[in-house]
């Protein structure tokens, strides 16, 4: 078996965005809702970081009919915007998904995941 280790290059979302339709790992930042205790140092809630698999798209229509441009969308249909734009949780960095171990395939979707043909 080939070496399964890989190097991932993170890109600042303020500098460059991926091509439309590209599946990526997205680094997301936001704040948890504040606790019910109204103390001045917790009024904004606690900051968090999260990495999620998402895809980038130049145009996305949510189930409620809302139009989103230049956005990252996860498997639950949650839309997150690049850092600096108005959004509760923003994508600060993104990285192309690494190849699957031993090959050149980055992602396999739908029925192809069960052995038909991989998408590269």
PECOR-V176359 format. One record per residue. RES is the residue in three letters. PSI is psi in degrees with one decimal (999 if undefined). OMEGA is omega in whole degrees, -180 to 180 (* if undefined). BURIAL is I if it has 9 or more other C-alpha atoms within 8 Angstrom, else O. Layout:
BEGIN
res = [RES,RES]
psi = [PSI,PSI]
omega = [OMEGA,OMEGA]
burial = [BURIAL,BURIAL]
END
This chain:
BEGIN
res = [UNK,UNK,UNK,UNK,UNK,UNK,UNK,UNK,UNK,UNK,UNK,UNK,UNK,UNK,UNK,UNK,UNK,UNK,UNK,UNK,UNK,UNK,UNK,UNK,UNK,UNK,UNK,UNK,UNK,UNK,UNK,UNK,UNK,UNK,UNK,UNK,UNK,UNK,UNK,UNK,UNK,UNK,UNK,UNK,UNK,UNK,UNK,UNK,UNK,UNK,UNK,UNK,UNK,UNK,UNK,UNK,UNK,UNK,UNK,UNK,UNK,UNK,UNK,UNK,UNK,UNK,UNK,UNK,UNK,UNK,UNK,UNK,UNK,UNK,UNK,UNK,UNK,UNK,UNK,UNK,UNK,UNK,UNK,UNK,UNK,UNK,UNK,UNK,UNK,UNK,UNK,UNK,UNK,UNK,UNK,UNK,UNK,UNK,UNK,UNK,UNK,UNK,UNK,UNK,UNK,UNK,UNK,UNK,UNK,UNK,UNK,UNK,UNK,UNK,UNK,UNK,UNK,UNK,UNK,UNK]
psi = [141.1,162.4,120.1,-4.2,149.4,162.1,131.2,132.4,118.8,136.9,131.6,124.7,-16.8,-22.9,-39.6,146.2,154.3,169.6,149.9,132.9,-4.0,125.6,135.2,164.9,126.6,128.0,120.2,140.9,152.1,-166.1,137.2,153.2,149.4,151.6,165.3,-16.4,114.5,76.7,146.0,-35.8,-12.1,9.4,-28.7,-4.8,178.0,134.7,144.6,160.2,144.2,142.9,125.9,146.9,131.9,177.5,152.5,141.4,146.4,-20.6,125.4,135.4,119.6,165.6,-27.8,3.3,-1.3,140.5,131.7,131.8,147.2,63.2,161.8,136.0,133.1,-179.7,-18.7,2.5,8.8,129.1,130.7,140.7,159.5,151.4,138.1,-19.2,159.5,111.8,143.0,-35.7,122.0,154.7,116.9,-36.6,155.9,158.1,141.5,143.6,139.5,163.0,154.3,148.4,131.2,11.3,-165.4,6.5,131.7,-31.3,145.4,126.9,153.8,-139.2,-22.2,-20.1,-17.5,26.7,-1.4,-99.9,133.2,150.8,125.2,999]
omega = [177,179,-178,180,-180,176,179,179,179,-179,177,-177,176,-177,-175,177,179,175,179,-180,-178,173,-176,164,-176,175,-174,173,179,178,172,176,180,175,180,178,-177,176,-173,-177,178,-176,-179,-176,-178,179,176,174,-178,173,-177,170,-178,169,180,178,177,178,180,176,178,179,180,178,-180,179,179,178,177,-174,176,-177,178,-174,177,-179,178,-178,176,-177,175,-179,179,178,-176,-179,-179,178,-177,176,-180,-178,176,178,173,179,178,178,175,-176,175,-178,180,-177,179,-176,175,-174,172,-178,179,-180,-177,169,179,178,179,175,-179,*]
burial = [O,O,O,O,O,O,O,O,O,O,I,I,I,I,O,O,O,O,O,O,O,I,I,I,I,I,I,I,I,I,I,O,O,I,O,O,O,O,O,O,O,I,I,O,I,I,O,O,O,O,O,I,I,I,I,I,I,I,I,I,I,I,O,O,O,O,O,I,O,I,I,I,I,I,O,O,O,O,I,I,I,I,I,O,O,O,O,O,I,I,I,I,I,I,I,I,I,O,I,I,O,I,O,O,I,I,I,I,O,O,O,I,I,O,O,O,O,I,I,O]
END
